[in-house]
Structures are given as C-alpha cells and as structure tokens.
Amino acid sequence: MNAIILSALLGVVMMFSGIVTKNRTAITYIAIAGLIVLLLGNVLNTYGVFVLHIDTHSMLNFEKFGLFFNSIAIAATLIYVVLSGRDIEKVGVNVAEYYALIFFVLCGVSILSSFSGLLMLFLGIEIMSIPLYILTGADKRNLKSNEASLKYFLMGAFSTGIMLMGIALIYGATGSFGLGGTVRITAATGLPMHTSFLEVAGLLLLFVSMCFKVSAAPFHFWTPDVYDGAPSVFTSFMATIVKAAGFIAFVRLFDAHTEVLGPTWKLLLAFVIIATLLIGNVTAVFQQSIKRMLAYSSIAQAGFMLFALYGGNDLAKEGILLYTVAYSLATIGIFAVLIKMKDYTFDGFNGLAQKEPVLAFTSTICLLSLAGIPLTAGFFAKYYMLASVVDAGGSLWLVIVAVFFAAISVYYYFRVIQAMYFKEGEAATNGVISQGFKTGLLIVAGLILLFGVFPSLVLNAFYF
C-alpha cells in the first residue's frame, strides 16, 4: 500500500514542482529524491517496518512477491532517471509533467503487482497505460511521435474494451470479481462446480487483452511503430518497467484460472510463445534501424517471459523476477547509449569503440545480456524461465525451440557489436558525453555482470 499511496502523492508533487521552479535540472533532482523515498517506503512495507494500513475489502493482496517486484521496478526507474534524466529534460518544455506521468505509471504498476480482483486489474492497467499514451506523443514537433501516440491510444482502447468484455462474462458466470471467484464448491457433494462457457470465453478475452499489453504475438503489431515513434528516452521506460509489470499481472491473473481452462491452456500458451519468439526474432534480423531492431527484440523477450505462465511454479516466479532485473538493466543501458547517438542505423555505430570506448564496452555487456550469453544476468534469466518449464513437467520440445530462437537473437545483437569494434567509421554522438554518464553506464554494466555471476543476490533478497 505504501507504494500506491506514495507514487500517487509524488505524482501530484511533481506536477506542482513545475509551478515552483522552471529549472529543469532541479525538477530532475526532485524526481530522483521522490524515487528514493518511494523505494524506501516500499522496502519498509515489504518487511513490515512501516505500513500504511487501509482496508481494501480484499481487492488488493500485498504479498512478498508483488512487493519485491515493486522494489525492482522502482529501483529500475531510479537507474533510468539517473542515466537518462538529462535526455528527458530535452524532450519538451513540460519536464515536471513527464516525471509526474512516470510516477502515475508506477502507481499503476504497484496496483498490478497486488490486485486480487478483476476490477483492480482493470484500474491498474488503465492507470499505467493512460500516462504512456501521453508520453509517447510528448515530442509534439515530431509527426512520428504523434502518429505513434494515436496508434497506441486506439489499440489500447480496443484492448481495454476486450478486457472489460471478458470481465463482464466472468462476472456473469461466477457472480464475483475476485480471482478466487472461479473456485466454487458444490455444498451437497463437496466437488467443484461445472465451468460455464461464459467463464472460459471471458478468460480467453482477458488472455487476448493481456497479450496485447505485453506485446505477445499475434497481438504485437502496435509495438514496433509505437516504440520507434515515441521519444527514445520514453521507449526505454515502456519496454522495461511497464512490460515487466504487464507480465506480473499476467502471472497473478492466470495463476488462479489455469484449472478452468484445462489442458488446452498449455497448448494455447505454447502456440503464443512460439509465434512470439518466431515473429520477434526473425523480423529483428532484417531491421536496419537499431531502435526498431530493439523493438522487435522486445517482442522476442516477451516470448521468453511467457514461460513464467507456462511453468506456473515457484521457479517461474523466481525467474520472472530475475528476468525483470536482467532485462531492465540491459535495455535501459543500451537505450541510454542509443539516445546519445545521432544515427540510429547500424552504420551509425561504426567505429564507436575507437571514439567512445566506454559506450561501446557497456553497450556490448548489455547486448550480451539480452542475448543470454553466460556470465551476464540475461543467461540465468533465460535459464530460470526454461528450467521452470522442465520442472513443471512441460514439453522438452518447447525448450529446444526456445533455445533455437535464442541462438538466432545472437546474430542481430552481434551485428551491433561488429559495427562498433570491427567496422571503420565515425560514429557521431549528440555533443560531448559527460564523465558522470559514463560512470553510470559502467555501474549498470557492473550490475549485469554481478547478477550474471551471483544471481542468488536477487533471489536471496526475495526470500530474506
């Protein structure tokens, strides 16, 4: 509850900070201080030191899993703002409003990690999504940004309608908005009641809607255009913290409903996983823009994160937390470098290692982690995802297919590394790169390597 209340209040504070001061740097520092307060408040809530008690009438359920994810999401946002705060200041004149929207997104994220009813799921999704529509169109002078914002809004509204229809069908079938509403026992026999067609149809509609939110195939078509059109500094945020929150909500929702869908659930999920991995990886291979390549690779990463749903066990929950850490660090790092480049094509990175060796080195670590190379956090993230499937007695062929597509991803990630180190060119950057920015990138790269060697540091904190 601490994170929900504090993030909402801090969003309001950021709105008023734009009235108090017009100094963009000062506003960024206020946002950083707010994120530190928010992280501290959530940690205190996690370990029961200080909790804001509000009766939610069982609509929210604050468990260690959700609270720990909140800490990861807030910490990742803090790293994101510290690294890319200067670039947020350059997007437009309303810097305070951008930070306010980011805090409101975190409010939605905090609800999604703790909801125990379908109405709170809907509210969490909307509180998280609506600010993103605005951030996507923040660069008003850029027609691509305006187009991406409109496309995101229309597709988001359409998926919200599907979600509401699904919730309505489930309520009509069960008479409850709660996640446990489907578990009904006949009083006379003590046996589970028969599942109605309305309930199954409602769950399928919810599945479609959530697939849209996490950009899983075949509901991914909005992702490349929106990520490519949005200001790069906000694409970084959308592709990490927001996507991970969608998966946490996905896991919480279908943990309580897998029995209703029966054995066809695994078959349906396997199809979506394979389609997501296929479309994301194969399409990324043919991209000439690194930003667009990263957009398609985020679809491929979503395919791996879907294994948390397929596994449905404790190993899957550990894996999704570790994946959130690894994926967020690597994506925030590579986008922070990308923002500094004048040319987003592969040729624009030619010779970067000679001109800016620190940027090239940290980019390499981030790309290796995204590819799942050993000694990086991304390796163990993918390992836990696949191990959860094996541990759940899932199909080994699905694991083999995932490994095959992971091998394909190595190709397009290594194209960037090849351009930086093995091709001649003059990689142009936007001005002089500050020493503080380079230090921040090195810290991010160090964390990726640290969690790649000692993944237990993340998991031990979860069980502490």
C-alpha positions in Angstrom: 0.0 0.0 0.0 2.9 2.3 0.7 4.0 2.3 -3.0 0.5 3.0 -4.3 -0.1 6.0 -2.0 3.4 7.5 -2.2 3.6 7.2 -6.0 0.2 8.9 -6.4 1.2 11.7 -4.0 4.7 12.1 -5.6 3.0 12.4 -9.0 1.0 15.4 -7.7 4.1 16.9 -6.1 5.9 16.7 -9.4 3.0 18.5 -11.1 3.3 21.4 -8.6 7.1 21.4 -8.8 6.7 22.7 -12.4 5.0 25.8 -10.9 7.5 26.3 -8.2 10.6 26.2 -10.4 11.3 26.2 -14.1 14.8 24.9 -13.6 14.7 21.5 -15.4 17.7 20.1 -13.6 16.2 20.9 -10.2 13.0 19.1 -11.3 15.0 16.1 -12.2 16.7 16.1 -8.8 13.3 16.3 -7.1 12.1 13.3 -9.1 15.2 11.3 -8.1 14.6 12.2 -4.4 11.0 11.2 -4.8 12.0 7.8 -6.3 14.4 7.2 -3.4 11.6 8.0 -0.9 9.2 5.7 -2.9 11.8 2.8 -2.9 12.4 3.2 0.8 8.7 3.3 1.6 8.1 0.1 -0.4 11.1 -1.7 1.3 9.7 -0.8 4.7 6.3 -2.1 3.6 7.9 -5.4 2.4 9.5 -6.2 5.7 6.6 -4.8 7.8 8.6 -2.0 9.4 6.2 0.8 8.3 2.9 0.1 6.6 0.1 2.4 5.7 -3.0 0.4 6.6 -6.1 0.9 4.5 -8.9 -1.5 4.3 -9.2 -2.5 0.6 -12.0 -5.0 1.2 -9.9 -7.9 -0.2 -9.5 -6.1 -3.6 -5.7 -5.8 -3.0 -3.5 -8.5 -1.6 0.0 -7.4 -0.6 2.3 -10.4 -0.8 6.1 -10.6 -0.7 6.2 -11.5 -4.4 4.4 -8.3 -5.5 6.1 -6.0 -3.0 9.5 -7.3 -4.1 8.6 -6.7 -7.7 7.6 -3.1 -6.8 11.1 -2.6 -5.3 12.7 -3.9 -8.5 10.5 -1.7 -10.7 11.1 1.5 -8.6 14.9 0.8 -8.4 15.0 0.3 -12.2 13.1 3.6 -12.7 15.6 5.3 -10.4 18.5 4.0 -12.5 16.6 5.1 -15.7 16.1 8.6 -14.4 19.7 9.0 -13.2 21.1 7.8 -16.5 18.6 9.5 -18.9 17.3 12.4 -16.8 19.2 15.0 -19.0 17.6 13.5 -22.1 14.1 13.7 -20.5 14.7 17.4 -20.0 15.3 17.8 -23.7 12.1 16.2 -24.9 9.9 19.3 -24.3 9.1 22.2 -22.0 6.9 20.3 -19.6 9.5 18.3 -17.8 7.7 18.2 -14.5 4.7 16.7 -16.1 6.7 14.0 -17.7 8.0 12.9 -14.3 4.5 13.2 -12.8 3.3 10.8 -15.5 6.1 8.4 -14.7 5.1 8.4 -11.0 1.5 7.7 -12.0 2.7 4.8 -14.2 4.4 3.4 -11.1 1.1 3.8 -9.2 -0.5 1.5 -11.8 2.4 -0.9 -11.6 2.0 -1.1 -7.8 -1.7 -2.0 -8.2 -0.9 -4.6 -10.8 1.5 -6.4 -8.6 -1.0 -6.7 -5.8 -4.5 -6.9 -7.3 -6.8 -9.7 -6.1 -9.9 -8.7 -8.1 -10.6 -8.1 -11.8 -11.8 -4.5 -11.2 -8.4 -3.6 -9.6 -6.7 -5.3 -12.6 -8.6 -3.0 -14.9 -7.8 0.1 -12.8 -4.1 -0.9 -12.6 -3.9 -1.4 -16.4 -5.6 1.9 -17.2 -3.6 4.0 -14.6 -0.4 2.5 -16.1 -1.5 2.9 -19.7 -3.0 6.3 -20.0 0.1 8.2 -19.0 2.0 6.2 -21.6 -0.2 7.4 -24.4 0.8 11.0 -23.4 4.5 10.2 -23.0 4.5 8.5 -26.4 3.3 11.7 -28.1 5.5 14.0 -25.9 7.6 15.2 -28.8 4.8 17.3 -30.4 7.1 18.6 -33.2 7.7 15.0 -34.5 4.9 13.6 -36.7 6.1 10.0 -36.0 5.6 10.6 -32.2 2.1 12.0 -32.8 1.2 9.0 -35.0 2.6 6.5 -32.5 0.7 8.1 -29.7 -2.6 8.0 -31.7 -2.0 4.4 -32.7 -1.1 3.3 -29.2 -4.2 5.1 -27.8 -6.6 3.5 -30.4 -5.1 0.0 -30.0 -5.0 0.4 -26.2 -8.7 1.5 -26.1 -9.6 -1.5 -28.3 -7.8 -4.0 -26.0 -9.4 -2.3 -22.9 -12.8 -3.0 -24.5 -11.9 -6.6 -24.9 -10.7 -6.8 -21.3 -13.9 -5.3 -20.0 -16.0 -7.7 -22.0 -14.0 -10.6 -20.6 -14.5 -9.3 -17.0 -18.2 -8.9 -17.7 -18.5 -12.5 -18.9 -16.6 -13.8 -15.9 -18.8 -11.9 -13.5 -21.9 -13.2 -15.3 -20.7 -16.7 -14.9 -19.3 -16.6 -11.3 -21.1 -13.7 -9.7 -17.7 -12.4 -8.4 -14.9 -10.1 -9.5 -12.4 -11.9 -7.2 -9.6 -14.0 -8.6 -10.9 -16.9 -6.5 -14.4 -16.5 -8.0 -13.9 -19.4 -10.3 -13.2 -21.9 -7.5 -16.7 -22.9 -6.5 -17.6 -26.0 -4.5 -21.0 -27.6 -4.6 -22.3 -27.8 -1.0 -24.0 -31.2 -1.4 -21.1 -33.1 -2.9 -18.1 -31.1 -2.0 -16.9 -31.3 -5.6 -16.1 -28.4 -7.9 -18.9 -27.0 -9.9 -19.0 -27.3 -13.7 -17.2 -24.5 -15.5 -19.5 -22.5 -17.8 -18.9 -21.4 -21.3 -19.2 -17.8 -20.3 -16.3 -18.1 -17.9 -14.0 -19.8 -20.4 -14.9 -17.2 -23.0 -14.2 -14.4 -20.5 -10.8 -15.8 -19.6 -9.9 -16.1 -23.3 -10.8 -12.4 -23.9 -8.7 -11.5 -20.9 -5.9 -13.5 -22.3 -6.1 -11.7 -25.6 -6.1 -8.3 -23.8 -3.1 -9.1 -21.7 -1.2 -10.4 -24.7 -1.7 -7.0 -26.3 -0.4 -5.3 -23.2 2.8 -7.3 -23.1 3.2 -7.3 -27.0 2.9 -11.1 -27.4 2.1 -12.4 -30.9 -0.2 -12.2 -32.7 -1.2 -9.1 -30.8 2.2 -7.3 -31.2 1.6 -5.2 -34.3 1.5 -1.9 -32.4 4.8 -2.4 -30.7 7.4 -1.6 -33.4 5.6 1.5 -34.6 5.0 2.8 -31.1 8.5 2.1 -29.8 10.0 3.6 -32.9 7.8 6.7 -33.0 8.0 7.5 -29.3 10.9 9.6 -28.0 13.7 7.1 -27.4 14.0 8.1 -23.7 10.4 7.0 -23.1 10.7 3.9 -25.2 13.3 2.7 -22.8 10.8 3.1 -19.9 8.0 1.5 -21.8 10.0 -1.5 -22.9 11.3 -2.4 -19.4 9.3 -1.5 -16.3 5.9 -1.3 -18.0 6.3 -4.6 -19.9 7.5 -6.4 -16.8 4.5 -5.1 -14.8 2.2 -6.5 -17.5 3.8 -9.9 -17.0 3.5 -9.8 -13.3 -0.2 -9.0 -13.7 -0.4 -11.8 -16.3 1.1 -14.3 -13.8 -1.2 -13.2 -10.9 -4.3 -13.4 -13.1 -3.8 -16.8 -14.6 -2.3 -18.5 -11.5 -5.8 -18.5 -10.2 -7.5 -19.6 -13.5 -5.4 -22.3 -15.2 -7.6 -25.1 -13.9 -10.7 -23.5 -15.5 -9.1 -23.6 -19.0 -8.0 -27.2 -18.6 -5.3 -29.0 -20.8 -6.0 -26.7 -23.8 -4.4 -23.9 -21.8 -0.9 -25.3 -22.2 -1.5 -25.8 -25.9 -2.7 -22.3 -26.5 0.2 -20.8 -24.5 2.7 -22.9 -26.4 1.3 -21.6 -29.7 1.6 -18.0 -28.5 5.1 -18.5 -27.1 6.4 -20.0 -30.4 4.6 -17.3 -32.5 6.1 -14.6 -30.3 9.6 -16.0 -30.5 9.4 -16.6 -34.2 8.0 -13.2 -35.2 10.2 -11.2 -32.8 13.5 -12.9 -33.7 13.0 -13.4 -37.4 11.8 -9.9 -38.0 14.5 -8.3 -35.9 17.1 -9.9 -38.2 16.0 -7.8 -41.2 15.9 -4.4 -39.5 18.4 -1.6 -40.4 17.5 0.7 -37.5 18.9 -0.4 -34.1 15.9 1.2 -32.4 13.4 -0.7 -34.5 15.5 -3.9 -34.0 15.3 -3.5 -30.2 11.5 -3.0 -30.6 11.2 -6.4 -32.3 13.7 -8.0 -29.9 11.5 -6.8 -27.1 8.7 -9.0 -28.6 11.2 -11.9 -28.6 12.0 -11.2 -25.0 8.3 -11.3 -24.3 8.2 -14.8 -25.7 10.7 -15.9 -23.0 8.9 -14.1 -20.2 5.7 -16.1 -21.2 7.4 -19.2 -19.9 6.6 -17.9 -16.4 3.0 -18.5 -17.3 3.7 -21.9 -18.8 5.7 -23.1 -15.8 3.3 -21.7 -13.2 5.6 -22.8 -10.3 7.9 -21.2 -7.7 10.8 -21.5 -10.1 8.8 -19.5 -12.7 8.2 -16.7 -10.2 11.8 -16.5 -9.3 12.7 -16.5 -13.0 10.3 -13.6 -13.8 11.8 -11.5 -11.0 15.4 -12.2 -12.2 14.3 -11.6 -15.8 12.9 -8.3 -14.8 16.2 -7.3 -13.3 18.3 -8.5 -16.2 16.1 -7.2 -19.0 15.5 -3.8 -17.4 19.2 -3.2 -16.7 20.3 -4.2 -20.2 17.6 -2.4 -22.0 17.9 0.8 -20.0 21.7 0.7 -20.6 21.5 0.1 -24.4 18.8 2.8 -24.9 20.8 5.3 -22.8 23.6 4.8 -25.3 21.3 4.9 -28.3 19.8 8.2 -27.2 23.3 9.7 -27.4 23.8 8.7 -31.0 22.9 10.9 -33.9 22.3 8.0 -36.3 20.2 5.0 -35.1 21.2 2.7 -38.0 23.8 0.0 -37.7 26.2 2.2 -39.8 25.8 4.9 -37.3 27.6 2.7 -34.7 30.5 2.0 -37.0 33.8 2.7 -35.2 32.2 3.7 -31.8 34.8 1.7 -29.9 37.6 4.0 -31.2 35.7 7.2 -30.4 33.9 6.3 -27.2 35.3 3.0 -25.8 33.2 3.2 -22.6 30.0 3.5 -24.5 31.0 0.6 -26.8 32.0 -1.6 -23.8 28.8 -1.0 -21.8 26.7 -1.5 -24.9 28.4 -4.8 -25.5 27.7 -6.0 -22.0 24.0 -5.0 -22.4 23.7 -6.7 -25.8 25.4 -9.9 -24.5 22.9 -10.0 -21.6 19.9 -9.6 -23.9 21.3 -12.4 -26.0 21.6 -14.6 -22.9 25.4 -15.1 -23.0 26.9 -16.8 -19.9 28.4 -14.5 -17.2 25.7 -12.0 -17.8 22.4 -11.6 -15.9 20.4 -12.5 -19.1 21.8 -16.0 -19.1 20.4 -17.0 -15.8 17.2 -15.2 -16.5 16.6 -17.3 -19.6 17.8 -20.4 -17.7 15.3 -20.0 -14.9 12.5 -19.5 -17.5 13.3 -22.7 -19.3 14.0 -24.6 -16.1 10.6 -23.7 -14.8 9.0 -25.5 -17.8 11.1 -28.6 -17.3 10.4 -28.6 -13.6 6.7 -28.4 -14.3 6.9 -31.4 -16.5 6.4 -29.4 -19.6 7.3 -30.4 -23.2 11.0 -30.6 -23.8 10.5 -29.7 -27.4 9.3 -26.3 -26.4 12.5 -25.7 -24.5 14.5 -26.8 -27.6 12.6 -24.4 -29.8 13.3 -21.5 -27.4 17.0 -22.3 -27.3 17.0 -22.3 -31.1 15.4 -18.8 -31.3 17.8 -17.6 -28.6 20.6 -18.6 -30.9 19.0 -16.5 -33.7 18.9 -13.5 -31.5 22.7 -13.7 -31.1 23.0 -12.7 -34.7 21.3 -9.4 -34.6 22.7 -8.4 -31.3 26.2 -9.2 -32.5 25.7 -7.1 -35.6 25.8 -4.0 -33.3 29.0 -5.3 -31.6 30.5 -5.9 -35.0 29.7 -2.4 -36.1 31.3 -0.9 -33.0 34.5 -2.9 -33.0 35.2 -4.3 -36.4 33.9 -1.7 -38.9 35.6 1.6 -39.8 33.6 4.8 -39.4 33.0 8.0 -37.5 30.2 7.3 -35.0 28.6 10.7 -34.3 27.2 11.4 -30.9 25.0 14.3 -29.7 27.6 16.5 -28.1 30.2 15.6 -25.5 29.5 12.6 -23.3 29.9 13.5 -19.7 32.0 11.5 -17.3 29.1 11.1 -14.9 27.1 9.4 -17.7 29.9 7.1 -18.4 30.2 6.2 -14.8 26.5 5.4 -14.6 26.8 3.1 -17.6 29.8 1.3 -16.0 27.7 0.8 -12.9 24.9 -0.7 -14.9 27.3 -3.0 -16.8 28.8 -4.0 -13.5 25.4 -4.9 -12.0 24.7 -7.0 -15.1 27.9 -9.0 -14.7 27.4 -9.2 -10.9 24.0 -10.7 -11.2 25.3 -12.9 -14.0 27.8 -14.5 -11.7 25.7 -14.3 -8.5 22.0 -14.5 -9.4 21.3 -15.6 -5.9 21.8 -11.9 -4.8 18.4 -11.1 -6.3 16.7 -14.3 -5.2 18.1 -14.2 -1.7 16.7 -10.7 -1.2 13.3 -12.1 -2.3 13.4 -14.8 0.4 15.0 -12.7 3.1 
